């Protein structure tokens, strides 16, 4: 099964990166990310959606620690 690749552009510490990969590595659809966020307490929701073109969007999720993840969707 294909998983979401993680591209780290902010030099996240190795332990935090590993935690992110464990949380999202098995996800294959944006719906799984949204479901995961709704299940947290407090809930994590989409912070922004950036239209890249008519087919591609970046979906930005703010994590509880203040970091943001951007999911490239088509």
Helices and strands as residue ranges (DSSP letters): H 14-24, H 30-39, E 46-51, E 57-62, E 68-73
